[in-house]
């Protein structure tokens, strides 16, 4: 995976929090920020899915995971499926391609 360097400005309180979190877990601040970005993507995907602003496929894309993993995440957070009839038809088409 290619990585990019990003410079950001954050407040003292947030920096102290990140530093102490990284220190507690014996990791560097950059790694903690990457973990929080990953978690933020998942939380954003969940919120958009709950508000019907994103389909299951779109939520998975936002979170950076497969559709199956997104379904597991939604189940873990006790989020009910809001699948539409079109979602079922699309799933059937995909299943037919696989079989």
Order of alpha helices (4+ residues) and beta strands (2+ residues): alpha-alpha-alpha-alpha-alpha
